[in-house]
């Protein structure tokens, strides 16, 4: 098969505020697919299989998604790669890097709450990369806000054109179904007494069809006609170019829990979401049609299988046809590695992949060779951009309960920093290592994983430092002089790069103003 007729892919993420229903929607999409990709074949997983994206111990205890999982399934002849992102506000860094690996996103909004802070933050990350977004207004079977109010909020707060593709017939106690505006199909709850919402589909000729009066209550039919006609006339029509450019969002109403609107959503992804797109890189953007195999590592996960101390690098394939056993060169150290056991995922479960195509996410088992931000290429000379590390917002010292476990602690911190869960700084003066995180919950994840995966009991103590910045200079002499002057506030990250630690923002600004030859950076990209 030539690269010009490669299999089509839809690589997307689901973004939402916590509790908007993202995990439930993920499960229903997987059930709609009913399969994962296994070495070019479809392997049925059963209709009632539950998604297993939340597998880490702290996730099970708290009911939140902490890591990003990848689930591959097939539907209607297409391969879907679903990247499940952490919804909690403390995981913006891991979520950001995951969103660099997708071509589109589904934004889930709670019908009762509308746009929430985390939804907006994740949307802004998508906007930075012009990622097209389909909006799914969830939980319409419960009492919620007026649909027009929700659409106006999306349009006003996110500066997007909105295009309603379906419409709820009432909400909460008055909910009677969902009307598919594009296809003139009414979907209603089942007639049986089980309360199941896997119900009937009725095709009609349009909103003026008399059959609507027989299918719905008098109030429901009139409300649907009034509201849907107003929605069609008052909002933008669907425009594929506007959607793919990130300027317009098609909006679907539904209930993931009751399986309403999910099939319409997955069909919309199949019909409208973009195939793999060109990826930003140096010296030039990489097209999925390029024959050479290229990809980048956007995530590293250790100990997915607690029985084996494994480490998996998640690579987004950007171009070429990847085949098991081929050699790729990482930018990290420049020595080709043979990829003998590439993996395709169904959450924590995995299957060997004989081949993969642009848009696919493959796992590469390794022993610390691959890092977040690495480019892998069949022919060296390309480097993907836009996958930075972020300066931590919280700094803590690590203290061991048992000082004899220093070696185990060092190994654990190195592993977790490779994953991007934490950053580790080794002070020039003093022996207590410092960990940095973007959000408070990551500290809880750190202590939990140290205990459960590495059998290391540790506690976190206040650090004298509050701000960390990577430093560099055009002149080695200038950098050496600065380090000599501020050695007590200097540390090295795990790559050996110097980091300046300040007690507060005022001190950082003061030192920065006094050191014009030094560049202080809040982000760091791998080279």
TORTITI-768883 format. One record per residue (C-alpha): residue in one letter; x, y, z; residue number from 1. Coordinates in steps of 0.05 Angstrom, whole numbers, plus 5000, padded with zeros to 4 digits. Example, Ala and Ser with C-alpha at 12.3 -4.5 7.8 and 13.67 -1.06 7.14 Angstrom:
% residues 2
a,5246,4910,5156,1 $
s,5273,4979,5143,2 $
//
This chain:
% residues 527
x,5000,5000,5000,1 $
x,5030,5067,4980,2 $
x,5030,5127,5025,3 $
x,4979,5161,4979,4 $
x,4925,5111,4996,5 $
x,4942,5100,5069,6 $
x,4885,5081,5116,7 $
x,4846,5140,5142,8 $
x,4852,5161,5215,9 $
x,4815,5206,5263,10 $
x,4861,5224,5321,11 $
x,4823,5264,5373,12 $
x,4818,5282,5447,13 $
x,4760,5295,5493,14 $
x,4767,5358,5535,15 $
x,4722,5380,5592,16 $
x,4716,5407,5662,17 $
x,4716,5351,5715,18 $
x,4648,5317,5723,19 $
x,4621,5341,5656,20 $
x,4615,5268,5635,21 $
x,4679,5258,5594,22 $
x,4695,5188,5621,23 $
x,4623,5164,5608,24 $
x,4625,5192,5537,25 $
x,4692,5157,5526,26 $
x,4662,5091,5547,27 $
x,4602,5100,5500,28 $
x,4646,5118,5441,29 $
x,4687,5055,5453,30 $
x,4624,5014,5458,31 $
x,4600,5043,5392,32 $
x,4665,5021,5361,33 $
x,4665,4955,5398,34 $
x,4735,4940,5375,35 $
x,4809,4957,5380,36 $
x,4862,4955,5326,37 $
x,4904,4892,5329,38 $
x,4961,4887,5279,39 $
x,4917,4911,5222,40 $
x,4857,4870,5243,41 $
x,4794,4883,5284,42 $
x,4788,4847,5350,43 $
x,4719,4850,5383,44 $
x,4718,4870,5455,45 $
x,4645,4859,5470,46 $
x,4588,4908,5474,47 $
x,4589,4916,5549,48 $
x,4663,4927,5558,49 $
x,4677,4986,5603,50 $
x,4731,5037,5587,51 $
x,4793,5027,5629,52 $
x,4826,5094,5622,53 $
x,4828,5108,5697,54 $
x,4875,5054,5722,55 $
x,4925,5088,5769,56 $
x,4912,5076,5843,57 $
x,4900,5149,5860,58 $
x,4852,5153,5801,59 $
x,4812,5095,5828,60 $
x,4810,5126,5897,61 $
x,4789,5195,5875,62 $
x,4750,5181,5812,63 $
x,4789,5228,5768,64 $
x,4833,5220,5707,65 $
x,4905,5235,5725,66 $
x,4944,5206,5666,67 $
x,4929,5210,5592,68 $
x,4908,5144,5561,69 $
x,4903,5123,5488,70 $
x,4848,5080,5461,71 $
x,4846,5056,5389,72 $
x,4782,5029,5358,73 $
x,4748,5023,5290,74 $
x,4681,5048,5266,75 $
x,4650,5049,5197,76 $
x,4716,5032,5163,77 $
x,4757,5086,5198,78 $
x,4809,5079,5253,79 $
x,4797,5125,5313,80 $
x,4853,5142,5361,81 $
x,4821,5171,5423,82 $
x,4868,5207,5472,83 $
x,4835,5213,5540,84 $
x,4863,5274,5575,85 $
x,4864,5291,5649,86 $
x,4807,5338,5664,87 $
x,4833,5362,5732,88 $
x,4859,5433,5733,89 $
x,4926,5411,5762,90 $
x,4945,5371,5700,91 $
x,4950,5426,5648,92 $
x,5022,5406,5628,93 $
x,5007,5333,5612,94 $
x,4942,5353,5580,95 $
x,4977,5406,5538,96 $
x,5027,5357,5511,97 $
x,4972,5307,5496,98 $
x,4935,5359,5456,99 $
x,4996,5369,5412,100 $
x,4986,5298,5388,101 $
x,4914,5305,5363,102 $
x,4882,5331,5299,103 $
x,4815,5350,5330,104 $
x,4778,5351,5397,105 $
x,4710,5341,5427,106 $
x,4691,5392,5480,107 $
x,4641,5365,5531,108 $
x,4598,5415,5567,109 $
x,4550,5401,5625,110 $
x,4481,5427,5604,111 $
x,4469,5453,5674,112 $
x,4536,5489,5682,113 $
x,4558,5513,5613,114 $
x,4630,5536,5602,115 $
x,4671,5522,5664,116 $
x,4742,5547,5680,117 $
x,4778,5483,5660,118 $
x,4738,5478,5596,119 $
x,4761,5547,5577,120 $
x,4834,5534,5594,121 $
x,4835,5470,5551,122 $
x,4800,5506,5495,123 $
x,4854,5560,5494,124 $
x,4907,5505,5488,125 $
x,4869,5478,5427,126 $
x,4863,5548,5398,127 $
x,4939,5557,5402,128 $
x,4945,5501,5351,129 $
x,4880,5516,5313,130 $
x,4853,5448,5333,131 $
x,4781,5440,5306,132 $
x,4729,5427,5360,133 $
x,4661,5392,5360,134 $
x,4619,5412,5421,135 $
x,4577,5360,5458,136 $
x,4527,5389,5508,137 $
x,4518,5331,5557,138 $
x,4465,5312,5608,139 $
x,4405,5342,5572,140 $
x,4361,5288,5605,141 $
x,4372,5327,5670,142 $
x,4349,5397,5688,143 $
x,4395,5445,5652,144 $
x,4402,5515,5624,145 $
x,4365,5540,5563,146 $
x,4398,5513,5499,147 $
x,4401,5582,5468,148 $
x,4436,5609,5530,149 $
x,4488,5553,5525,150 $
x,4501,5566,5451,151 $
x,4508,5641,5463,152 $
x,4557,5628,5519,153 $
x,4601,5585,5474,154 $
x,4598,5638,5420,155 $
x,4612,5696,5467,156 $
x,4664,5667,5515,157 $
x,4703,5626,5464,158 $
x,4694,5673,5404,159 $
x,4670,5616,5360,160 $
x,4614,5612,5309,161 $
x,4566,5558,5333,162 $
x,4525,5512,5289,163 $
x,4472,5470,5324,164 $
x,4471,5402,5289,165 $
x,4418,5371,5335,166 $
x,4367,5398,5384,167 $
x,4337,5371,5449,168 $
x,4262,5363,5454,169 $
x,4255,5392,5524,170 $
x,4305,5380,5580,171 $
x,4303,5346,5648,172 $
x,4233,5321,5665,173 $
x,4206,5347,5599,174 $
x,4258,5312,5557,175 $
x,4227,5272,5499,176 $
x,4286,5261,5453,177 $
x,4338,5291,5406,178 $
x,4324,5318,5337,179 $
x,4379,5310,5285,180 $
x,4374,5375,5247,181 $
x,4420,5355,5190,182 $
x,4385,5289,5174,183 $
x,4314,5302,5199,184 $
x,4315,5243,5247,185 $
x,4280,5242,5314,186 $
x,4311,5197,5367,187 $
x,4266,5179,5426,188 $
x,4269,5136,5489,189 $
x,4248,5064,5483,190 $
x,4175,5047,5495,191 $
x,4189,4991,5545,192 $
x,4186,4998,5619,193 $
x,4260,4988,5632,194 $
x,4275,5062,5625,195 $
x,4329,5046,5575,196 $
x,4346,5103,5528,197 $
x,4372,5059,5473,198 $
x,4309,5079,5436,199 $
x,4273,5089,5371,200 $
x,4296,5128,5310,201 $
x,4242,5159,5268,202 $
x,4257,5193,5201,203 $
x,4213,5252,5183,204 $
x,4210,5298,5123,205 $
x,4225,5360,5165,206 $
x,4201,5401,5223,207 $
x,4134,5412,5189,208 $
x,4121,5337,5183,209 $
x,4054,5319,5217,210 $
x,4086,5255,5244,211 $
x,4121,5296,5297,212 $
x,4053,5311,5328,213 $
x,4040,5236,5334,214 $
x,4110,5220,5360,215 $
x,4115,5275,5412,216 $
x,4069,5309,5462,217 $
x,4033,5370,5436,218 $
x,4078,5415,5478,219 $
x,4140,5378,5457,220 $
x,4125,5381,5382,221 $
x,4109,5456,5385,222 $
x,4171,5471,5427,223 $
x,4215,5432,5379,224 $
x,4188,5469,5318,225 $
x,4194,5537,5350,226 $
x,4264,5527,5379,227 $
x,4296,5487,5323,228 $
x,4272,5535,5269,229 $
x,4299,5594,5310,230 $
x,4365,5557,5321,231 $
x,4374,5541,5247,232 $
x,4358,5613,5227,233 $
x,4396,5647,5283,234 $
x,4463,5612,5282,235 $
x,4515,5597,5230,236 $
x,4506,5542,5178,237 $
x,4557,5486,5179,238 $
x,4620,5504,5141,239 $
x,4673,5450,5136,240 $
x,4729,5500,5123,241 $
x,4708,5543,5183,242 $
x,4706,5482,5228,243 $
x,4773,5454,5206,244 $
x,4804,5523,5213,245 $
x,4782,5526,5286,246 $
x,4732,5583,5275,247 $
x,4666,5545,5279,248 $
x,4642,5490,5325,249 $
x,4585,5443,5307,250 $
x,4543,5431,5370,251 $
x,4509,5365,5388,252 $
x,4462,5356,5447,253 $
x,4457,5290,5483,254 $
x,4464,5246,5544,255 $
x,4526,5202,5546,256 $
x,4498,5163,5606,257 $
x,4433,5148,5569,258 $
x,4468,5137,5503,259 $
x,4434,5195,5468,260 $
x,4470,5233,5414,261 $
x,4533,5190,5418,262 $
x,4523,5158,5351,263 $
x,4511,5225,5318,264 $
x,4576,5250,5350,265 $
x,4618,5193,5324,266 $
x,4588,5200,5255,267 $
x,4605,5273,5256,268 $
x,4677,5257,5274,269 $
x,4679,5207,5216,270 $
x,4649,5256,5166,271 $
x,4680,5322,5186,272 $
x,4741,5315,5232,273 $
x,4807,5322,5194,274 $
x,4852,5266,5175,275 $
x,4924,5272,5201,276 $
x,4950,5343,5191,277 $
x,5019,5371,5177,278 $
x,5059,5379,5242,279 $
x,5104,5439,5260,280 $
x,5177,5420,5255,281 $
x,5246,5446,5237,282 $
x,5272,5458,5185,283 $
x,5201,5453,5155,284 $
x,5132,5426,5174,285 $
x,5124,5351,5162,286 $
x,5066,5329,5118,287 $
x,5032,5262,5131,288 $
x,5045,5246,5057,289 $
x,5121,5247,5067,290 $
x,5149,5178,5054,291 $
x,5200,5179,5111,292 $
x,5175,5155,5178,293 $
x,5174,5209,5231,294 $
x,5141,5218,5298,295 $
x,5148,5252,5366,296 $
x,5143,5228,5438,297 $
x,5089,5267,5475,298 $
x,5084,5223,5537,299 $
x,5124,5172,5576,300 $
x,5089,5126,5625,301 $
x,5125,5080,5673,302 $
x,5095,5020,5709,303 $
x,5032,5013,5668,304 $
x,5039,4940,5687,305 $
x,5056,4937,5761,306 $
x,5083,4866,5752,307 $
x,5137,4891,5705,308 $
x,5177,4955,5713,309 $
x,5162,4976,5642,310 $
x,5168,5044,5611,311 $
x,5128,5062,5549,312 $
x,5141,5122,5505,313 $
x,5077,5145,5469,314 $
x,5095,5167,5399,315 $
x,5049,5204,5351,316 $
x,5066,5179,5281,317 $
x,5068,5239,5234,318 $
x,5090,5212,5167,319 $
x,5109,5148,5130,320 $
x,5088,5076,5139,321 $
x,5118,5048,5203,322 $
x,5134,4974,5205,323 $
x,5153,4932,5265,324 $
x,5228,4923,5272,325 $
x,5248,4985,5233,326 $
x,5303,5031,5260,327 $
x,5288,5102,5281,328 $
x,5336,5155,5306,329 $
x,5316,5196,5367,330 $
x,5340,5267,5373,331 $
x,5358,5254,5446,332 $
x,5422,5216,5432,333 $
x,5427,5206,5356,334 $
x,5436,5130,5357,335 $
x,5385,5090,5317,336 $
x,5341,5043,5357,337 $
x,5304,4983,5329,338 $
x,5230,4983,5348,339 $
x,5216,4909,5357,340 $
x,5154,4911,5400,341 $
x,5111,4971,5381,342 $
x,5044,4973,5417,343 $
x,4974,4996,5401,344 $
x,4931,5011,5461,345 $
x,4864,4999,5492,346 $
x,4876,5039,5556,347 $
x,4922,4996,5598,348 $
x,4913,4936,5553,349 $
x,4959,4931,5493,350 $
x,4968,4893,5429,351 $
x,5029,4884,5384,352 $
x,5027,4928,5322,353 $
x,5057,4902,5257,354 $
x,5048,4970,5223,355 $
x,5023,5040,5236,356 $
x,5005,5101,5195,357 $
x,5004,5176,5205,358 $
x,4957,5195,5261,359 $
x,4968,5130,5299,360 $
x,4994,5130,5370,361 $
x,5043,5074,5383,362 $
x,5078,5055,5447,363 $
x,5152,5040,5446,364 $
x,5179,5001,5506,365 $
x,5247,5028,5528,366 $
x,5293,5034,5588,367 $
x,5298,5109,5595,368 $
x,5323,5119,5524,369 $
x,5264,5161,5501,370 $
x,5240,5225,5533,371 $
x,5181,5272,5524,372 $
x,5195,5319,5466,373 $
x,5240,5270,5428,374 $
x,5233,5266,5353,375 $
x,5242,5197,5321,376 $
x,5257,5194,5247,377 $
x,5277,5144,5194,378 $
x,5323,5197,5165,379 $
x,5355,5245,5217,380 $
x,5352,5320,5207,381 $
x,5281,5336,5229,382 $
x,5257,5361,5297,383 $
x,5185,5371,5317,384 $
x,5171,5435,5356,385 $
x,5120,5459,5406,386 $
x,5128,5407,5461,387 $
x,5158,5446,5518,388 $
x,5170,5432,5591,389 $
x,5138,5486,5635,390 $
x,5170,5518,5695,391 $
x,5139,5489,5759,392 $
x,5091,5531,5800,393 $
x,5102,5493,5865,394 $
x,5171,5472,5893,395 $
x,5180,5423,5950,396 $
x,5239,5387,5983,397 $
x,5236,5311,5987,398 $
x,5252,5278,6054,399 $
x,5259,5202,6061,400 $
x,5229,5165,6121,401 $
x,5284,5113,6111,402 $
x,5351,5145,6091,403 $
x,5377,5078,6065,404 $
x,5329,5083,6007,405 $
x,5364,5142,5974,406 $
x,5380,5100,5912,407 $
x,5308,5078,5903,408 $
x,5284,5149,5911,409 $
x,5332,5175,5858,410 $
x,5308,5121,5810,411 $
x,5235,5137,5824,412 $
x,5245,5212,5815,413 $
x,5282,5201,5750,414 $
x,5227,5156,5724,415 $
x,5172,5204,5743,416 $
x,5209,5264,5715,417 $
x,5217,5226,5649,418 $
x,5142,5219,5647,419 $
x,5133,5293,5658,420 $
x,5094,5282,5723,421 $
x,5147,5322,5762,422 $
x,5212,5359,5750,423 $
x,5272,5345,5793,424 $
x,5325,5397,5811,425 $
x,5392,5380,5843,426 $
x,5418,5440,5882,427 $
x,5491,5462,5873,428 $
x,5495,5469,5949,429 $
x,5458,5422,5996,430 $
x,5436,5350,5989,431 $
x,5360,5353,5991,432 $
x,5331,5345,5922,433 $
x,5275,5392,5901,434 $
x,5214,5370,5861,435 $
x,5173,5419,5820,436 $
x,5101,5409,5796,437 $
x,5050,5450,5757,438 $
x,4992,5434,5804,439 $
x,4980,5411,5876,440 $
x,4949,5345,5857,441 $
x,5014,5323,5824,442 $
x,5046,5323,5893,443 $
x,4993,5274,5917,444 $
x,5006,5231,5855,445 $
x,5081,5234,5870,446 $
x,5073,5209,5942,447 $
x,5022,5156,5922,448 $
x,5065,5128,5866,449 $
x,5129,5129,5908,450 $
x,5093,5087,5959,451 $
x,5054,5039,5915,452 $
x,5101,5030,5856,453 $
x,5170,5040,5887,454 $
x,5158,5021,5960,455 $
x,5190,5087,5982,456 $
x,5160,5126,6040,457 $
x,5175,5199,6032,458 $
x,5146,5265,6054,459 $
x,5147,5333,6022,460 $
x,5174,5393,6061,461 $
x,5169,5467,6046,462 $
x,5223,5493,6000,463 $
x,5257,5560,6009,464 $
x,5245,5572,5935,465 $
x,5181,5593,5901,466 $
x,5202,5607,5829,467 $
x,5246,5567,5781,468 $
x,5273,5590,5713,469 $
x,5320,5558,5664,470 $
x,5380,5602,5649,471 $
x,5424,5611,5588,472 $
x,5470,5663,5558,473 $
x,5504,5676,5491,474 $
x,5571,5677,5526,475 $
x,5597,5619,5568,476 $
x,5636,5670,5609,477 $
x,5572,5709,5626,478 $
x,5537,5645,5647,479 $
x,5596,5621,5689,480 $
x,5601,5689,5724,481 $
x,5527,5689,5740,482 $
x,5530,5618,5768,483 $
x,5591,5636,5811,484 $
x,5554,5696,5839,485 $
x,5489,5659,5854,486 $
x,5513,5588,5869,487 $
x,5470,5581,5931,488 $
x,5408,5592,5888,489 $
x,5429,5548,5830,490 $
x,5408,5477,5814,491 $
x,5412,5430,5754,492 $
x,5354,5394,5723,493 $
x,5359,5321,5704,494 $
x,5390,5341,5637,495 $
x,5444,5380,5672,496 $
x,5415,5447,5650,497 $
x,5424,5504,5701,498 $
x,5363,5530,5737,499 $
x,5358,5593,5779,500 $
x,5314,5588,5841,501 $
x,5284,5650,5871,502 $
x,5249,5659,5938,503 $
x,5192,5698,5906,504 $
x,5171,5734,5843,505 $
x,5201,5800,5869,506 $
x,5270,5769,5877,507 $
x,5265,5736,5808,508 $
x,5248,5803,5776,509 $
x,5304,5838,5815,510 $
x,5358,5788,5795,511 $
x,5333,5787,5723,512 $
x,5337,5863,5720,513 $
x,5409,5861,5747,514 $
x,5431,5807,5697,515 $
x,5417,5832,5626,516 $
x,5465,5781,5596,517 $
x,5425,5722,5623,518 $
x,5362,5694,5592,519 $
x,5310,5668,5642,520 $
x,5260,5621,5612,521 $
x,5194,5592,5638,522 $
x,5194,5538,5584,523 $
x,5245,5490,5557,524 $
x,5243,5450,5492,525 $
x,5287,5390,5479,526 $
x,5338,5396,5424,527 $
//
